[in-house]
Amino acid sequence: MLGVYAALALLSGCASSATPPLSQPGANAGAFVPSRDGRPSWMAREAARSDLLYVSDVGTGDVNVYTYPKGKLSGQLTGFMRPSGLCVDRAGDVYVTDLFASQLLEFQHGATTPVRTLKDPNEDPGDCAVDPTTGNLAVSNVSTPYSTGGDVVIFAHAKGRPHAYHDPAIFYYQFCGYDGAGNLYVDGSAG
């Protein structure tokens, strides 16, 4: 069943000793924008105590959450315009890039409502990565207004306003990722 989703997937473990609030289906309806057809986000009670696999589905605008390694559907985050990239920080918080909404939403492990929204104005955030050495959040923007090409922005400590970086040799920015030493790698191509 997981193979049906061609979108990006992310494994999020219980890295933090703090347990986020548990949610039941429909428990946080109205706290986060429901899906286009009115379905609220939901999460099974046991999800917060499990390793989870988050899978973005750009077709439905949802992020499906499965237990890992069993692959049991344990939750669904709804209300995105086009969820694309996913990344996780040391605490186990999951960041979801919402491509057409020009923003990233941060969710605690197993939670249904975002704890933070980071704006990426006039950009199309396609992917993200968290630097394990600093906690900085990198975002690869697929394109910018008027087809000037994409860029990479860095949110220092995953907060505030980002600083943009451009490489004239790259027009289409796709994926990004940090290695264990804090080096950022970006996948892209010329225009």
N, C-alpha and C positions, 0 to 999 in steps of 0.2 A: 504494500500500500504506500510506503514512503517513496517508492520509485515514481509514483504518479506526479509528484511535485517536482517540477524542473527548476524551481526557484532555489534560493540559497537556504542552507540549513546550518544550525549552530547548536552545539552541545553545551549546555550550561549545567555545571555541577553545583552541589551545595558547598560552595567555597567559604561561606560566611558562617560564623557560629550563631549569628542573630537569625531568628526565624521570622520571616515576613508574615503579615496577617494572612490567614487562610481565607479562601473565597469559595463560594458555592456557585453553581450556575445561576446567573441572574442577580447575584448578591450586590454587584456594583453597577447595576443598570443605571444609566444617567450620569455616573461619575466619569465615564469615558464615552466618547461618541459611539453610538451603536452602529452596526453595519448598515450598508445601504438599504437592506431590507428589514431593518429594525432589530436584528438579533444583538443582544448584549454580549460583551465579553464574559467568559466564564472559566473557572479553573476547579478541578477536583480537589477535595480537601487534602488528599495525600500528595499532591503535586509538589508542595513546598518542601517536602521531606525526601524528594526523589531527584535523581539526575534526570534532566530534561533535554529533549531535542526540540529546538524551535525551528519551524519551517515556514518561510514566507511564501504566500500564494498570491502572486500579482494578479491573477485572474479574478479571484474573489475579493481581494482587498483584505484578507485575513492573515493572521499568523497562527498556525496550528502548533500545538504543544503536545509532544509525545513523551512517555516515560522512556528512559534509555537503560538497558538495551532492549527491553521487551517490545517497544513500539506501540504501546496502548495510548490512544487519544485521551489526553488528560486535561485539555483546555483549548481555548481559542480566544485570541485577541482580535477584536473587530474594530471597524471605524477608520481604517487607513484609506487613503486615496490610492496608493500603490506601494505597499511595503516591499522593500527590495533587499538591501543588505542587513545583516545582523552581526553584532559583535558582543563580547562579554568582557566585563572588567574583573578584577581580583575578588571583589565581593560577591560575584555571581550575578550582578545586575546585567540585564540584556538591553542593548540599544537597537532600535529598529529605525532604519532610514525610511522615510516616507517620501518617495521620489517626487510626486506631483504636489505635495504640500510644502516642500522646501523646509523640512524639519526632521529632527531626530527625537524619538521618545525613549526615555529610560524607564525600564520596569524592574522592580526587585524580582529576584528569583521566585517564580510561582505566583506572582501577583497579577491582577487584571487591570489595574489603573496605573498610569505613568506617575513616577515620582518627580520627573523633570521633563521639560520640553526645551530643546535647543533649536533656535531658529537658524536657518541657513538661507538668508534672503536671496531671492532671484537665482537660486541654484537648484540643481536636480541631484540630490544626494543619492548615489547608487550603492555605495558600500561604506563600511567603516571598520576601524581597528583600534584597539586600545593598547597604548605603549605600556608594557609590563614594568618598565623602570620608572616612569614618571606619572602614569595615569592620564597622559594626554590622549585625546580622542582625535584620530585622523578620519577624514571623510573624503572619499573620491566623488567629485561632482561630475556627472556624465556630460553636462553641457552648461553653458551660461547663456544669458539672453543674447539674442541676435546672432546666434551661431558663432560666437567668438571662441568656442572651444571650452573644454572643461578645466578643472583645476583640482587641487587638493587643499582642503582647509584643515587647520589644527585648532581644536578647542583646548586651551591649557587647562589641565586637570579636569577635563570634560565639563567646563563651565564657561559662562560669559560669551563674548564675541570671538569668532574665529579669525585666524590670520590666514590669508590665502597665499598659495604658492602656485606659480605657473611655470611650465617648461615649454618653450616655443616649439620643441620637437614633438610634443604630444598634443593632439587635439581631442581625442576620445579617451577619457579616463574611465577605467572599468573597476578594477578591484584593488584593494590595498591591504597590507598586513605588516605587522611588526615581527621582528625576530626577538629572541630572548635578550639581546643586548640593546634593544631600543632602536634598531635600524629600521626605517620605513621602506617598504617595497611597494611599487605602484605598477599596475598593469595598464597599458594604454597603447594607442596607435596614432599615427599621423593622420591628418585630415585629408 
